[in-house]
Amino acid sequence: MKVNTPNTNILNNVLQQQQKLAQQQATGKRINSAADDSAGLQIANRLSSTLNAQGQGQRNLADGIAFARVYDQALQGINDNVLELERLTIAAGNGIYNDADRQALQTEANGYLANIQQGLGAEFAGKALFTDSNLTFNAGESSVALQTTDLSAVLADQNLFNLDITQPANQANNLATLRSTAEQLGAFQADIGASINAFQGTANAVSGQQVATAEARSRIADLDFAKASAERAANGILAQSSINVAMQARVTSEQALSLLS
């Protein structure tokens, strides 16, 4: 004879809840399927999409910062060589130097010019640094632009690569060329410095947004372990009590049937 009691339904409900809690504790998620919280799942998925975009945006900005810093360092390297050329140009104006001395200075100057030419071919991840281009780095919900310049053309316009310090009569023109070039390079460095600050500021903003978005998603989708553990312990006690009551009811029913027979 099968005996159904209210405690049987209670036990089934408790066991289902225990199974759900066990799954949640195993995954660390409050929502494991749409049945758990359909509206919450939809919101959590949307926040996950936003987090993915912000995470990739952070990586894009990191690449932009790295590119800009390498660009800045390459500019500084070229500027250092220009400063050495200015020093040699002034040295060539020393009245005690003869033609051979000035030719030796020119040989040294040619080495610095070769360094500049080599620096103009600098690359970052296979991309040439010194070309006329406007690079855009997507940050998720915004973007940061970085302007680069064909520096080889700029220096050629300055007539830098035809520098001749062997003739004292050229000294004034040579110094004017070198100082104009240094000022131009300084302007480019100022621009790239501003770009680096813009990248860093945007990266900090995106990082803050990412933290806030992650917290919002966690409040919706993640499990409160302390609460779940307490609920599971309480359900365990209730399940055991329901089993004991159901067994007692079964024993009482069997005793009644035995008396009737």
ZAMARGU-4260 file (C-alpha; in steps of 0.2 Angstrom, whole numbers, plus 5000, padded with zeros to 4 digits):
<rodrens>
0) 5000/5000/5000 | 5007/5017/4995 | 5005/5031/5007 | 5006/5049/5001 | 5008/5063/5014
5) 5011/5081/5013 | 5028/5078/5019 | 5032/5068/5003 | 5029/5084/4993 | 5039/5094/5004
10) 5053/5082/5003 | 5053/5082/4984 | 5053/5101/4984 | 5068/5101/4996 | 5078/5089/4986
15) 5075/5099/4970 | 5081/5114/4979 | 5096/5105/4986 | 5101/5099/4968 | 5099/5117/4962
20) 5110/5124/4976 | 5123/5110/4973 | 5124/5116/4954 | 5126/5134/4959 | 5140/5130/4971
25) 5148/5120/4958 | 5148/5133/4945 | 5149/5148/4957 | 5134/5156/4947 | 5117/5160/4953
30) 5110/5159/4936 | 5115/5143/4926 | 5100/5143/4914 | 5086/5154/4909 | 5074/5144/4921
35) 5084/5151/4936 | 5081/5169/4931 | 5076/5173/4913 | 5077/5192/4915 | 5093/5192/4925
40) 5101/5180/4912 | 5097/5193/4898 | 5104/5207/4908 | 5120/5197/4913 | 5123/5192/4895
45) 5122/5210/4889 | 5134/5215/4903 | 5146/5201/4898 | 5145/5208/4880 | 5150/5225/4887
50) 5164/5218/4897 | 5171/5209/4882 | 5171/5225/4872 | 5180/5234/4886 | 5193/5221/4889
55) 5197/5221/4870 | 5197/5240/4871 | 5210/5240/4885 | 5221/5228/4874 | 5219/5240/4859
60) 5224/5255/4870 | 5239/5246/4877 | 5245/5243/4860 | 5242/5261/4856 | 5252/5267/4871
65) 5266/5255/4866 | 5266/5261/4848 | 5267/5279/4854 | 5281/5276/4866 | 5292/5268/4853
70) 5288/5282/4841 | 5293/5295/4855 | 5309/5285/4858 | 5313/5284/4840 | 5310/5303/4838
75) 5322/5306/4853 | 5335/5295/4845 | 5335/5306/4829 | 5335/5322/4839 | 5350/5316/4849
80) 5359/5314/4832 | 5354/5331/4827 | 5361/5338/4843 | 5377/5330/4839 | 5377/5337/4822
85) 5375/5354/4829 | 5390/5351/4840 | 5401/5346/4826 | 5395/5361/4815 | 5400/5373/4829
90) 5417/5363/4831 | 5420/5365/4813 | 5420/5384/4815 | 5436/5383/4826 | 5449/5394/4818
95) 5463/5383/4822 | 5456/5368/4812 | 5463/5365/4795 | 5454/5356/4780 | 5459/5339/4786
100) 5452/5342/4803 | 5436/5348/4796 | 5435/5333/4785 | 5437/5322/4800 | 5422/5331/4808
105) 5412/5328/4792 | 5416/5310/4793 | 5409/5309/4810 | 5394/5320/4805 | 5391/5307/4791
110) 5390/5294/4804 | 5376/5303/4813 | 5367/5306/4797 | 5368/5287/4794 | 5361/5284/4811
115) 5346/5296/4807 | 5343/5287/4791 | 5343/5270/4800 | 5331/5277/4813 | 5319/5283/4800
120) 5316/5265/4795 | 5310/5260/4813 | 5295/5249/4814 | 5283/5243/4828 | 5275/5226/4825
125) 5280/5227/4807 | 5272/5244/4805 | 5283/5258/4799 | 5283/5272/4812 | 5287/5287/4801
130) 5274/5288/4788 | 5259/5300/4785 | 5245/5290/4793 | 5231/5292/4805 | 5229/5277/4817
135) 5214/5274/4826 | 5213/5263/4842 | 5195/5257/4847 | 5192/5258/4866 | 5175/5249/4865
140) 5163/5264/4867 | 5176/5277/4861 | 5192/5278/4851 | 5209/5287/4852 | 5218/5293/4836
145) 5237/5294/4833 | 5244/5305/4819 | 5261/5300/4812 | 5272/5310/4800 | 5283/5305/4785
150) 5298/5311/4794 | 5310/5307/4780 | 5301/5319/4769 | 5302/5333/4783 | 5320/5331/4785
155) 5323/5331/4766 | 5314/5347/4765 | 5326/5354/4778 | 5340/5349/4767 | 5348/5340/4782
160) 5356/5325/4772 | 5366/5337/4762 | 5374/5345/4777 | 5392/5350/4773 | 5403/5356/4788
165) 5419/5357/4779 | 5416/5375/4773 | 5416/5388/4786 | 5406/5399/4775 | 5391/5387/4777
170) 5391/5387/4796 | 5377/5400/4798 | 5366/5391/4786 | 5370/5374/4794 | 5366/5379/4811
175) 5350/5387/4806 | 5345/5370/4797 | 5350/5360/4812 | 5341/5371/4825 | 5325/5372/4814
180) 5326/5353/4812 | 5327/5351/4831 | 5312/5362/4834 | 5302/5352/4822 | 5307/5336/4830
185) 5302/5344/4847 | 5285/5349/4841 | 5282/5331/4835 | 5288/5324/4852 | 5276/5336/4861
190) 5261/5330/4850 | 5266/5312/4853 | 5267/5316/4872 | 5249/5323/4872 | 5244/5307/4862
195) 5251/5296/4876 | 5242/5306/4889 | 5226/5304/4879 | 5229/5285/4878 | 5232/5283/4897
200) 5217/5294/4902 | 5206/5284/4891 | 5213/5268/4897 | 5210/5273/4915 | 5192/5278/4911
205) 5189/5261/4902 | 5197/5252/4917 | 5185/5260/4929 | 5170/5257/4918 | 5176/5238/4917
210) 5176/5237/4936 | 5159/5244/4938 | 5152/5233/4924 | 5160/5218/4931 | 5152/5222/4949
215) 5135/5224/4941 | 5136/5208/4932 | 5142/5199/4948 | 5128/5205/4958 | 5116/5198/4945
220) 5124/5182/4940 | 5136/5176/4953 | 5132/5166/4968 | 5132/5172/4986 | 5142/5157/4993
225) 5138/5161/5012 | 5119/5162/5008 | 5119/5147/4997 | 5128/5137/5010 | 5116/5142/5024
230) 5101/5138/5013 | 5109/5121/5009 | 5112/5117/5027 | 5094/5122/5032 | 5087/5112/5017
235) 5097/5097/5023 | 5089/5098/5040 | 5072/5100/5032 | 5075/5085/5021 | 5080/5074/5035
240) 5065/5079/5045 | 5053/5076/5031 | 5061/5058/5028 | 5059/5054/5047 | 5041/5060/5047
245) 5037/5051/5031 | 5044/5035/5038 | 5034/5037/5054 | 5018/5039/5044 | 5022/5023/5034
250) 5025/5013/5050 | 5009/5019/5057 | 4999/5015/5041 | 5006/4997/5041 | 5002/4995/5059
255) 4984/5000/5056 | 4983/4988/5041 | 4990/4974/5052 | 4976/4977/5065 | 4962/4977/5052
260) 4968/4961/5045
</rodrens>
